Amino acid sequence: MTTDRGELRRLHYINALFAHVTGQDLFLANQIKAAIAFTLSDLEAQTAADPGLAETYSEAFNAAAAKLLEKLHSRLPRHGFFHWDASRTLQSGTPLFARAEVMAGLRQLAPFRSSTLLITNLRPAVLPPELRQTARRKREYDELLGFLRELTAARSTSDTELTLLFL
C-alpha cells in the first residue's frame, strides 16, 4: 500500500470514528489524524526508513485512535463505551469466544440509553495475514460479522441507541 493510500485510509478511518465530533468535516478529521500521527512520530520515522514496518504503524495508529475514542467516551457520563480487541487471544476468531466477549460488553452497556461497542482486529483474528485467505476463511469471517450484528440487535432494547463499530 502506498503512503498516499494509507494516509487516505487513515483519514477516512478517523472521520468515521469521530463523526460525532467532526460532523463529517474532513479538515477536522485530518487534524485529529495529525495529532495521533504526532504521538507516533518515532514509529512513523522508522516506517519511512523501512517500509516493511507499514503494517506495524497501521496497527499502532488504529490502537491509538481506539484509545482516544475510549478516552472521549469516558468523559460522556450518559454514554456507555466498550472496546473488544479480538487480537488478544488465539480463540478470538471463533463464534463462541466472540459471542462471550460481545455479551460481556452488552451487559456493561445495558444501563446506558446511548452507547458504543467497538470491535477491533476481528478480521486479522479470523483471516490472519500470514495464512492464505481461502474462500472458507472469508465465508467464516462474513458469517461471524453477521452473527455479531444479529446478536447485538437481538440483545439490545428498542429504546437503546447502540453504535456497533468494526475496525
C-alpha positions, 0 to 999 in steps of 0.5 A, spaced: 500 500 500 502 506 498 503 512 503 498 516 499 493 510 500 494 509 507 494 516 509 487 516 505 485 510 509 487 513 515 483 519 514 477 516 512 478 511 518 478 517 523 472 521 520 468 515 521 470 514 528 469 521 530 463 523 526 460 525 532 465 530 533 467 532 526 460 532 523 463 529 517 468 535 516 474 532 513 479 538 515 477 536 522 478 529 521 485 530 518 487 534 524 485 529 529 489 524 524 495 529 525 495 529 532 495 521 533 500 521 527 504 526 532 504 521 538 507 516 533 512 520 530 518 515 532 514 509 529 512 513 523 520 515 522 522 508 522 516 506 517 519 511 512 526 508 513 523 501 512 517 500 509 516 493 511 514 496 518 507 499 514 503 494 517 506 495 524 504 503 524 497 501 521 496 497 527 499 502 532 495 508 529 488 504 529 490 502 537 491 509 538 485 512 535 481 506 539 484 509 545 482 516 544 475 514 542 475 510 549 478 516 552 472 521 549 467 516 551 469 516 558 468 523 559 460 522 556 457 520 563 450 518 559 454 514 554 456 507 555 463 505 551 466 498 550 472 496 546 473 488 544 480 487 541 479 480 538 487 480 537 488 478 544 487 471 544 488 465 539 480 463 540 478 470 538 476 468 531 471 463 533 463 464 534 463 462 541 469 466 544 466 472 540 459 471 542 462 471 550 466 477 549 460 481 545 455 479 551 460 481 556 460 488 553 452 488 552 451 487 559 456 493 561 452 497 556 445 495 558 444 501 563 446 506 558 440 509 553 446 511 548 452 507 547 458 504 543 461 497 542 467 497 538 470 491 535 477 491 533 482 486 529 476 481 528 478 480 521 486 479 522 483 474 528 479 470 523 483 471 516 490 472 519 495 475 514 500 470 514 495 464 512 492 464 505 485 467 505 481 461 502 474 462 500 472 458 507 476 463 511 472 469 508 465 465 508 467 464 516 469 471 517 462 474 513 458 469 517 461 471 524 460 479 522 453 477 521 452 473 527 455 479 531 450 484 528 444 479 529 446 478 536 447 485 538 440 487 535 437 481 538 440 483 545 439 490 545 432 494 547 428 498 542 429 504 546 437 503 546 441 507 541 447 502 540 453 504 535 456 497 533 463 499 530 468 494 526 475 496 525 
